[in-house]
Amino acid sequence: MGARAALILAAALAATPALAEDKPTVAVRTRADAVGDVYRFQSDSRYAENALQGHATQTNSQVFEVQVLGVSGDGLRLRYTLKEASLTDSSGPAMATALKALVGVPLEFRVRGDGMIAGLDNWEDFKTRVLAAVDAGLPPGDPIRNTYHQRFAQEPINAAEDMVLADVRLMAVMEPRGAAPLGMSEVVDNRRRPPGRAMSDITVSKPGCSVRVVRISASRTPGVIQDLTTEAQISIRDGRTLTLTQRRADKAGGDSSEEQVTIRRLSPAPGC
């Protein structure tokens, strides 16, 4: 995010009391979820890091499906399956080997009404299968093999979000449900852990068809700069992401990193 966007964010945050006034809304997710719904997405990311220890880069492309297994009053039961994956990392081929261990191994999970993950239904089986494939592909002592074991040893929901469901979680954060306020609003920023504060701007892109959602947050502390901007086009009918782009820039001392994630829907969107 550039200086102009940061100034806009600062001005909007300063005007928070005015944002609390009643404002017009748009209804999103007007078609109820149904068992058997399947959504396919492609996620592409680019990452670059400059540190005192050197320069690192990574590109990553994944195709995944999310299928609705169950619908209840308090949320959904879903199945995530990674269908295709490719990765290039400046450190070597080990990251690509580990990523491909996830392909074809389904993870079943539950989400609340707000889209946040509420539970995992086959985590131990999923974890066992993935780590067995990682161990088969990488030798003992390999740093990436060790990293996968360490990250899968986290609290299960945190591990699932970090290693598997990051894109699903990001889309859920950006997908309004029900009556969404048009214009600028202050929101809880669930893109970060722990959650923070962000400004959200919702506009109608095409009446009855899609909305544009933008979330911006910026953090300025002595020696540390963090900027995070996400823009998405969301179907009004089923409430799911059509396209999404997130840009993140961090700087601390002499270290800096930039990341861009782009997600696009491959499965057909509802007609409108």
C-alpha positions as CSV (number, residue, x, y, z in Angstrom):
1,M,0.0,0.0,0.0
2,G,1.4,3.4,-1.0
3,A,1.5,6.6,1.0
4,R,-1.8,7.8,-0.5
5,A,-3.7,4.7,0.6
6,A,-2.1,5.0,4.1
7,L,-3.4,8.6,4.3
8,I,-6.9,7.5,3.3
9,L,-6.9,4.8,5.9
10,A,-5.7,7.2,8.6
11,A,-8.4,9.7,7.7
12,A,-11.1,7.0,7.7
13,L,-10.0,5.7,11.1
14,A,-10.0,9.2,12.5
15,A,-13.6,9.5,11.3
16,T,-14.8,6.3,12.9
17,P,-17.7,7.8,14.9
18,A,-19.3,9.0,11.7
19,L,-19.0,5.5,10.2
20,A,-21.3,4.1,12.9
21,E,-24.4,5.9,11.5
22,D,-27.0,4.0,9.7
23,K,-26.2,3.4,6.1
24,P,-27.7,1.6,3.1
25,T,-27.0,-2.2,2.8
26,V,-26.8,-4.8,0.1
27,A,-28.0,-8.4,0.6
28,V,-25.2,-10.9,-0.2
29,R,-25.5,-14.7,-0.4
30,T,-29.1,-14.6,-1.4
31,R,-29.0,-18.3,-2.5
32,A,-28.7,-20.7,0.4
33,D,-25.8,-23.2,0.5
34,A,-26.8,-26.8,-0.4
35,V,-25.2,-30.1,0.1
36,G,-23.3,-31.1,-3.0
37,D,-22.2,-27.5,-4.0
38,V,-18.6,-27.6,-5.3
39,Y,-16.4,-24.5,-5.8
40,R,-13.1,-24.7,-7.6
41,F,-10.5,-22.0,-7.3
42,Q,-6.9,-21.2,-8.5
43,S,-4.6,-19.4,-6.2
44,D,-1.3,-17.9,-7.4
45,S,1.2,-16.2,-5.1
46,R,4.5,-14.4,-5.3
47,Y,6.8,-13.8,-2.3
48,A,10.1,-11.9,-2.0
49,E,12.2,-11.3,1.0
50,N,15.3,-9.1,1.5
51,A,17.1,-9.7,4.7
52,L,20.6,-9.3,6.1
53,Q,21.1,-13.0,5.5
54,G,20.2,-12.7,1.8
55,H,17.4,-12.6,-0.7
56,A,14.6,-15.3,-1.0
57,T,11.8,-15.7,-3.5
58,Q,8.9,-18.1,-4.1
59,T,6.1,-18.5,-6.6
60,N,3.2,-20.9,-5.9
61,S,0.2,-22.0,-7.9
62,Q,-2.6,-24.2,-6.6
63,V,-5.9,-25.4,-7.8
64,F,-8.3,-26.6,-5.1
65,E,-12.0,-27.5,-4.5
66,V,-14.3,-26.8,-1.6
67,Q,-17.4,-29.1,-1.4
68,V,-20.4,-28.6,0.9
69,L,-21.0,-31.8,2.8
70,G,-23.6,-30.6,5.3
71,V,-25.7,-27.5,6.1
72,S,-26.9,-26.7,9.6
73,G,-28.3,-23.6,11.4
74,D,-25.0,-22.6,12.8
75,G,-22.7,-23.3,9.8
76,L,-21.4,-25.6,7.2
77,R,-19.5,-28.9,6.9
78,L,-17.0,-28.7,4.1
79,R,-14.3,-30.8,2.3
80,Y,-11.1,-29.2,1.0
81,T,-9.1,-31.0,-1.7
82,L,-5.9,-29.7,-3.3
83,K,-6.1,-30.8,-6.9
84,E,-2.9,-29.4,-8.5
85,A,0.1,-27.6,-7.1
86,S,3.4,-26.2,-8.4
87,L,6.0,-24.2,-6.6
88,T,9.4,-22.7,-7.3
89,D,11.6,-21.6,-4.3
90,S,15.0,-20.0,-4.4
91,S,16.1,-22.4,-1.6
92,G,15.7,-25.5,-3.8
93,P,13.1,-28.2,-4.7
94,A,12.3,-29.4,-1.2
95,M,9.4,-27.0,-0.7
96,A,7.7,-28.2,-3.9
97,T,8.2,-31.8,-2.8
98,A,6.5,-31.1,0.5
99,L,3.6,-29.1,-1.1
100,K,2.8,-32.0,-3.5
101,A,2.3,-34.3,-0.5
102,L,-1.0,-32.4,0.1
103,V,-2.4,-33.1,-3.4
104,G,-5.4,-35.4,-3.4
105,V,-5.7,-35.7,0.4
106,P,-9.1,-34.4,1.5
107,L,-9.6,-32.4,4.7
108,E,-13.1,-32.2,6.2
109,F,-13.9,-29.3,8.4
110,R,-16.7,-27.2,9.8
111,V,-17.2,-23.4,9.6
112,R,-19.4,-21.1,11.7
113,G,-22.0,-18.8,10.2
114,D,-19.3,-16.1,9.8
115,G,-17.1,-18.4,7.8
116,M,-14.4,-18.9,10.5
117,I,-13.2,-22.5,11.1
118,A,-15.0,-24.2,14.0
119,G,-13.6,-27.7,13.9
120,L,-11.8,-30.4,11.9
121,D,-13.4,-33.8,11.3
122,N,-10.6,-36.0,9.9
123,W,-7.5,-34.1,11.1
124,E,-5.5,-37.0,12.5
125,D,-5.9,-39.1,9.3
126,F,-5.1,-36.1,7.1
127,K,-2.0,-35.2,9.1
128,T,-0.8,-38.8,9.1
129,R,-1.1,-39.1,5.4
130,V,0.5,-35.8,4.5
131,L,3.5,-36.3,6.9
132,A,4.0,-39.8,5.6
133,A,4.2,-38.5,2.0
134,V,6.6,-35.7,3.2
135,D,8.8,-38.2,4.9
136,A,8.8,-40.4,1.8
137,G,9.9,-37.5,-0.4
138,L,12.5,-35.8,1.8
139,P,15.4,-37.3,3.8
140,P,15.7,-37.3,7.6
141,G,17.1,-34.0,8.8
142,D,15.9,-32.0,5.8
143,P,14.9,-28.5,7.0
144,I,11.6,-28.4,5.1
145,R,10.7,-31.9,6.4
146,N,11.3,-30.7,9.9
147,T,9.3,-27.5,9.3
148,Y,6.3,-29.5,8.2
149,H,6.4,-31.7,11.3
150,Q,6.8,-28.6,13.5
151,R,3.9,-26.7,11.9
152,F,1.6,-29.7,11.9
153,A,2.3,-30.1,15.6
154,Q,0.5,-26.7,16.3
155,E,-3.0,-26.6,17.7
156,P,-5.0,-28.4,14.9
157,I,-7.1,-25.5,13.7
158,N,-4.1,-23.2,13.6
159,A,-2.1,-25.8,11.8
160,A,-4.9,-26.4,9.3
161,E,-5.2,-22.7,8.6
162,D,-1.4,-22.2,8.2
163,M,-0.7,-25.3,6.1
164,V,-3.9,-26.0,4.1
165,L,-6.8,-23.6,4.5
166,A,-5.1,-20.2,4.3
167,D,-6.8,-19.3,1.0
168,V,-10.2,-20.6,2.3
169,R,-9.9,-18.5,5.4
170,L,-8.9,-15.4,3.5
171,M,-11.9,-15.7,1.1
172,A,-14.2,-16.2,4.1
173,V,-12.9,-13.0,5.7
174,M,-13.7,-11.1,2.5
175,E,-17.2,-12.6,1.8
176,P,-20.1,-10.6,3.4
177,R,-23.1,-12.5,4.5
178,G,-26.6,-11.1,4.8
179,A,-27.1,-7.4,4.9
180,A,-23.7,-5.8,4.2
181,P,-23.3,-2.0,4.8
182,L,-22.3,-0.1,1.7
183,G,-19.5,2.4,2.0
184,M,-16.7,2.6,4.5
185,S,-16.8,0.8,7.9
186,E,-14.4,-0.1,10.6
187,V,-14.2,-3.9,11.0
188,V,-12.4,-6.6,13.0
189,D,-9.5,-7.6,10.8
190,N,-9.4,-11.4,10.8
191,R,-6.8,-11.5,8.1
192,R,-4.3,-11.2,10.9
193,R,-3.7,-13.4,14.0
194,P,-4.4,-12.1,16.5
195,P,-7.2,-10.0,14.9
196,G,-6.7,-6.3,14.5
197,R,-8.5,-3.3,13.1
198,A,-9.1,-2.4,9.4
199,M,-11.3,-0.3,7.2
200,S,-13.7,-2.1,4.8
201,D,-15.3,-0.5,1.8
202,I,-18.2,-2.3,0.0
203,T,-19.7,-1.1,-3.3
204,V,-22.1,-2.7,-5.8
205,S,-20.2,-3.7,-8.9
206,K,-23.2,-5.0,-10.8
207,P,-26.7,-4.8,-9.2
208,G,-28.0,-8.2,-8.4
209,C,-24.7,-9.8,-9.5
210,S,-21.6,-8.8,-7.6
211,V,-20.1,-6.5,-5.0
212,R,-16.6,-5.2,-4.6
213,V,-15.0,-5.5,-1.1
214,V,-11.8,-3.7,-0.1
215,R,-10.0,-4.1,3.2
216,I,-7.0,-1.9,4.2
217,S,-5.0,-1.9,7.3
218,A,-1.7,-0.3,8.2
219,S,0.6,-0.5,11.2
220,R,3.3,2.0,12.1
221,T,5.4,1.3,15.2
222,P,9.0,2.4,15.7
223,G,11.1,0.5,13.2
224,V,8.2,-1.6,11.9
225,I,5.9,-0.9,9.0
226,Q,3.1,-3.3,7.9
227,D,0.6,-2.7,5.1
228,L,-2.1,-5.1,4.0
229,T,-4.7,-4.5,1.3
230,T,-7.2,-7.0,-0.1
231,E,-9.7,-6.4,-2.9
232,A,-12.3,-9.0,-3.9
233,Q,-15.2,-9.3,-6.3
234,I,-18.0,-11.4,-4.6
235,S,-21.1,-13.0,-6.1
236,I,-24.2,-11.6,-4.6
237,R,-26.1,-14.8,-5.4
238,D,-24.0,-17.5,-3.6
239,G,-21.7,-15.1,-1.7
240,R,-18.5,-16.7,-2.9
241,T,-15.4,-15.1,-4.2
242,L,-15.1,-14.5,-8.0
243,T,-11.7,-12.8,-7.8
244,L,-9.4,-11.7,-5.0
245,T,-6.0,-10.0,-4.8
246,Q,-4.1,-9.4,-1.6
247,R,-0.9,-7.4,-1.3
248,R,1.2,-7.4,1.8
249,A,4.4,-5.4,2.6
250,D,6.3,-5.7,5.8
251,K,9.5,-3.8,6.8
252,A,11.5,-4.1,10.1
253,G,14.9,-2.6,10.4
254,G,16.9,-3.7,7.4
255,D,14.6,-6.6,6.5
256,S,11.6,-6.3,4.2
257,S,9.2,-8.7,2.4
258,E,6.4,-8.4,-0.1
259,E,3.7,-10.9,-1.0
260,Q,0.9,-10.9,-3.5
261,V,-1.9,-13.6,-3.6
262,T,-4.4,-13.8,-6.4
263,I,-7.4,-16.1,-6.3
264,R,-9.8,-16.6,-9.1
265,R,-12.9,-18.8,-9.3
266,L,-12.7,-21.6,-11.9
267,S,-16.1,-23.1,-11.3
268,P,-19.1,-21.3,-12.9
269,A,-20.7,-18.4,-11.0
270,P,-24.5,-18.1,-10.7
271,G,-26.2,-16.3,-13.5
272,C,-27.3,-12.8,-12.9
